[in-house]
Amino acid sequence: MDALEGVRVLDIATVIAGPWGAGILADFGAEVIKVEMPGRGDSFRAMGPLKDGVSIRWPSMGRNKKSITLDFHYEEGKKLFLELVSKSDVIIENFRTGTLEKWGLGMDVLRKANPDIIVTHVTGYGQTGPYAHLAGLGTPLQAFSGMTYMTGYPDRPPVSPPFALADYIAGLNAVIGTMMALYHRDSMKGKPQEVDVSLYEGIFRMEEAMIAQYDLFGTVRERSPMPSGASCPIGTFETKDSRYAIIVCSTNPVFEHLCDAMQRPDWLPKYAKAKDRLADPKPIMDAVTAWVASMTYDELKKCCDKSGVPVSSIYSMKDIFEDPQYAARNDIVEVPCEEFGSVKMPAVFPVLSETPGKIKWAGPKLGSYNNEIYGNLLGKTEEELAALQKNGII
Ligand SMILES: CC(C)(COP(=O)(O)OP(=O)(O)OC[C@H]1O[C@@H](n2cnc3c(N)ncnc32)[C@H](O)[C@@H]1OP(=O)(O)O)[C@@H](O)C(=O)NCCC(=O)NCCS
């Protein structure tokens, strides 16, 4: 049995945030019906990198989902959709605020079709406020969240992350909110809810230190290549063989372990507490820099591991593919797919002991489940399906 067996989700979202969240539910056994624009599909299907004109990310993003086509612009499309709503538990949508209402599919209509439906909205700025109606994508919204301002070096322009971090964090929050709403509805016999997820608030929720810092000290956290002001030592240190290692002593016991690894017990009386290290960080940072530079990365790693100091070199994707920890955890799985024969993708995560989730199939072809969903679930005949298709409704 799967953790989410019996839960049916309509994924009418596009691009990353909403669909990726829906994909996590699919990994754990929810029946996720991906509703896509006829002929075109989710614009994610065309997003690079491409191989022979096909998105290499679609097999992972679309995995475990059932793709059907349906155009919300048509009355008949809306009617079909409401039939699906009546048989589902959750809708995940990420149209701009007001778009579903514009199509005559506002909450009142959805609730009429299914009073128990849970609706998870993903938007740039949330469902309320002066920006609610604006278009949003992850990278600009990460800038709005305050994170981009703090990322990079103080003497250079801020940098955005190398992938759509805000979207994925919004996707996670869509999952969390949806699961809480399902628990509240089904286990607590509570009212079905709407879940309101924006692209910026998932990141903002993590900025606890910086919010308090500005509130209490009036200090704006400026760019620094490492989190500053909380730990010492902290940083990217270069080894003798020109590799970069990250060492962070976030807690006092870890600093004690570092003293052990560096054979510097003399530091302890003065620097055992973080506040004393932070008051005078330079001697420690200089000593750690010189210590790391005196060893190869393998020597450093051995020494840190022996004393219990967390350390890692900075991994590239090649390093990940070659690492025994990733291999032992089966973090990379090869999944057959029509487009490429097979493609590697991240395994199901998190790992559940009794219902671990699985990848049953890679992202399906556009509309490849039309017959199953419209035929078997909604009971449409072959003739009806052919007419819907001919008229561009599905
Ligand atoms: C992504 C975004 C910027 C796209 O903006 P947009 O193209 O103006 O689209 P809207 O949200 O108004 O949605 C309407 C469009 O959805 C598209 N669409 C997708 N699936 C459709 C379907 N099954 N049926 C009908 N239209 C569909 C149509 O192109 C439609 O445009 P049209 O009515 O002008 O033909 C916008 O949807 C948005 O801000 N979403 C919230 C934030 C978000 O999740 N962004 C993506 C993060 S990864």
Ligand as a Chemical Component Dictionary entry (heavy atoms), coordinates in Angstrom:
data_LIG
# 
_chem_comp.id                   LIG 
_chem_comp.type                 NON-POLYMER 
_chem_comp.pdbx_formal_charge   0 
_chem_comp.three_letter_code    LIG 
# 
loop_
_chem_comp_atom.comp_id 
_chem_comp_atom.atom_id 
_chem_comp_atom.alt_atom_id 
_chem_comp_atom.type_symbol 
_chem_comp_atom.charge 
_chem_comp_atom.model_Cartn_x 
_chem_comp_atom.model_Cartn_y 
_chem_comp_atom.model_Cartn_z 
_chem_comp_atom.pdbx_ordinal 
LIG C1  C1  C 0 3.415  31.460 -14.920 1  
LIG C2  C2  C 0 2.636  32.740 -15.215 2  
LIG C3  C3  C 0 3.583  33.931 -15.145 3  
LIG C4  C4  C 0 2.063  32.655 -16.642 4  
LIG O1  O1  O 0 1.272  33.769 -16.850 5  
LIG P1  P1  P 0 0.166  33.871 -18.005 6  
LIG O2  O2  O 0 0.718  33.235 -19.241 7  
LIG O3  O3  O 0 -0.253 35.287 -18.097 8  
LIG O4  O4  O 0 -0.994 32.889 -17.540 9  
LIG P2  P2  P 0 -2.227 32.948 -16.508 10 
LIG O5  O5  O 0 -1.763 32.582 -15.151 11 
LIG O6  O6  O 0 -3.035 34.186 -16.595 12 
LIG O7  O7  O 0 -3.070 31.745 -17.058 13 
LIG C5  C5  C 0 -3.710 31.782 -18.309 14 
LIG C6  C6  C 0 -2.957 31.014 -19.361 15 
LIG O8  O8  O 0 -2.741 29.688 -18.982 16 
LIG C7  C7  C 0 -2.479 28.934 -20.151 17 
LIG N1  N1  N 0 -3.009 27.609 -19.941 18 
LIG C8  C8  C 0 -2.267 26.591 -19.410 19 
LIG N2  N2  N 0 -2.978 25.485 -19.349 20 
LIG C9  C9  C 0 -4.213 25.756 -19.856 21 
LIG C10 C10 C 0 -5.350 24.975 -20.062 22 
LIG N3  N3  N 0 -5.380 23.686 -19.716 23 
LIG N4  N4  N 0 -6.446 25.569 -20.587 24 
LIG C11 C11 C 0 -6.421 26.870 -20.906 25 
LIG N5  N5  N 0 -5.345 27.675 -20.747 26 
LIG C12 C12 C 0 -4.229 27.124 -20.215 27 
LIG C13 C13 C 0 -3.084 29.684 -21.314 28 
LIG O9  O9  O 0 -2.038 30.081 -22.163 29 
LIG C14 C14 C 0 -3.722 30.880 -20.641 30 
LIG O10 O10 O 0 -3.542 32.065 -21.352 31 
LIG P3  P3  P 0 -4.725 32.688 -22.230 32 
LIG O11 O11 O 0 -5.999 32.582 -21.436 33 
LIG O12 O12 O 0 -4.286 34.065 -22.506 34 
LIG O13 O13 O 0 -4.756 31.820 -23.446 35 
LIG C15 C15 C 0 1.441  32.902 -14.264 36 
LIG O14 O14 O 0 0.596  31.793 -14.429 37 
LIG C16 C16 C 0 1.813  33.054 -12.813 38 
LIG O15 O15 O 0 2.235  34.123 -12.369 39 
LIG N6  N6  N 0 1.594  31.988 -12.026 40 
LIG C17 C17 C 0 1.835  32.006 -10.593 41 
LIG C18 C18 C 0 3.280  31.918 -10.231 42 
LIG C19 C19 C 0 3.887  30.620 -10.691 43 
LIG O16 O16 O 0 3.517  29.571 -10.251 44 
LIG N7  N7  N 0 4.850  30.763 -11.610 45 
LIG C20 C20 C 0 5.555  29.608 -12.122 46 
LIG C21 C21 C 0 6.521  29.190 -11.129 47 
LIG S1  S1  S 0 7.444  27.794 -11.555 48 
# 
loop_
_chem_comp_bond.comp_id 
_chem_comp_bond.atom_id_1 
_chem_comp_bond.atom_id_2 
_chem_comp_bond.value_order 
_chem_comp_bond.pdbx_ordinal 
LIG C1  C2  SING 1  
LIG C2  C3  SING 2  
LIG C2  C4  SING 3  
LIG C2  C15 SING 4  
LIG C4  O1  SING 5  
LIG O1  P1  SING 6  
LIG P1  O2  DOUB 7  
LIG P1  O3  SING 8  
LIG P1  O4  SING 9  
LIG O4  P2  SING 10 
LIG P2  O5  DOUB 11 
LIG P2  O6  SING 12 
LIG P2  O7  SING 13 
LIG O7  C5  SING 14 
LIG C5  C6  SING 15 
LIG C6  O8  SING 16 
LIG C6  C14 SING 17 
LIG O8  C7  SING 18 
LIG C7  N1  SING 19 
LIG C7  C13 SING 20 
LIG N1  C8  SING 21 
LIG N1  C12 SING 22 
LIG C8  N2  DOUB 23 
LIG N2  C9  SING 24 
LIG C9  C10 SING 25 
LIG C9  C12 DOUB 26 
LIG C10 N3  SING 27 
LIG C10 N4  DOUB 28 
LIG N4  C11 SING 29 
LIG C11 N5  DOUB 30 
LIG N5  C12 SING 31 
LIG C13 O9  SING 32 
LIG C13 C14 SING 33 
LIG C14 O10 SING 34 
LIG O10 P3  SING 35 
LIG P3  O11 DOUB 36 
LIG P3  O12 SING 37 
LIG P3  O13 SING 38 
LIG C15 O14 SING 39 
LIG C15 C16 SING 40 
LIG C16 O15 DOUB 41 
LIG C16 N6  SING 42 
LIG N6  C17 SING 43 
LIG C17 C18 SING 44 
LIG C18 C19 SING 45 
LIG C19 O16 DOUB 46 
LIG C19 N7  SING 47 
LIG N7  C20 SING 48 
LIG C20 C21 SING 49 
LIG C21 S1  SING 50 
# 
